[in-house]
């Protein structure tokens, strides 16, 4: 008898709003708990159903769009540039923005180099001439690359790959990048200089920066005037880095010998004076359009979106510190521990909080502790606010609610190889917790308000502060039994006989308020809280 496969139940709904490689999307398409819709934003049905949005350059993510997608957790740009995403608005909405920073690096570097060759050797013009039936060899005399100085403005992944290819053609390479260290420049064998120096020396200038308020119009009427007469300009990065009106001016007066453009301020490009200029080589934003690049960027963001929805940090986030995979693997146990600590502290400090202090010692202090602190603050805020909270918007929400926080690295480890200590300051009260990660046994809470404990923070936990008197444990046990609450494990801690003490009771199900109220009727019990993880 044939069995009919049960339809998968989607836990997450993902919208792929722009055309992407089907093969690259396979990690999402094959995931059992994910449903993928491939449609434009206008044709995707109710937008409030989507947890993730995958885009290229055609879709613009605005404040208005984000407000229509309240479940949205992550926006993935299958490419490098994210100028079509309102990063500030995404952060405000608690949405992580990621890109594929190296998926189209080779494709763009190769296209830039191809554009440079085509520009200096007049290949497109000569091709068009031959196809029109002419044979005019003298009209298309070109310029060699060997011995020329290539000025690279912006020395990230693409700029680095371009420099390697330029050196293979025996070109000199001169770089402007305010974040490039002298050590790295020396290691790569390239010279660096200030922008004005690069402009005045380079025979060919190519730009490879993101489009920001600082780089918009970077090459303009004033800066292009500083370049050598007969300079060649190339833009395969983002439209608007080269001021197009200024470029036309210097093309027309002959100061700029030629320009190769793959990107434009407005796309599709309609400025016929610019794209039709005889010294301009133009392509329709195809630097990243190779089969390999489209597969790479789609696969990269698909895999990262899937990992993020499964609870792992975003490795290529724009509005969070990025982490290489090996760093993530190393930090993940502490990342999860910090988030759990935040959740537990929040459920135990059910009063207004003004400040959270986090201290790192041992091997935790060797990690990216800012990521750990964000995780802890996110875990702390989630149980107490009505908005979605994650690592992206946690600091903003904390600030809005008047909660300050800070982190310190300290030397005292209290005998542990790694330790995270958090102190929460509330109105007239504070709460302190220490936790560690033991590789053989996993995460452990080892101290609560000075009481030594050994707690695996998971499931349902009763936290009870009481006075160390005979019979209090029996009373607690009888009350739980009365309400059909089974005890899984229990720990008791005290500082002195007959003094303050705590009980950490792990139970098999959620404990409702009736049980808490019953516990608080006992004279010996001062505080009783339930923690659900």
Buried (B, 14 or more C-beta within 10 A) or exposed (E): EEEEEEEEEBEBBBBBBBEBBEEBBBBBBEBEEBBBBBEEBEEBEEBEBBBBBBBBBEBEBBEEBBEEBEEBBBBBBBBBBBBBBBBEBBBBBBBBBBBBBBBBBBBBBBBBBBBBBBBBBBBBBBEEBEEEEEEEEEEBEEBEBEEBBBBBBBBBBBBBBBBEBBBEBEBBBBBBBEEBEEEBBEEBEBBBBEBEBBBBBBBBBBBBBBBEEEBBBBBBEEBBEBBBEEBBBBBBBBBBBBBBEBBBBBBEEEBBBBBBBBBBBEEEBEBEEBBEBEBBBBBEBEBBBBEEBBBBBBBBBBBBBBBBBEEBBBBBBBBBEBBEEEBBEBBBBBBBBBBBBBBBBBBBBEEEBEBBBBBBBBBBBEBBBEBBBBBBBBBBBBBBBEEBBBBBBBBEBBEEEEBEBEBEEEEEBEEBEBBBBBBBBBEEEBBBBBBBBBEEEEBBBBBBBEBEBEBBBEBBBBBBBBBBEEEBBEBBBEBBEEEEBEBEEBBBBBEEEEEBBBBBBBBEEEBEEEBBEBBEEBEBBEBBBBBEE
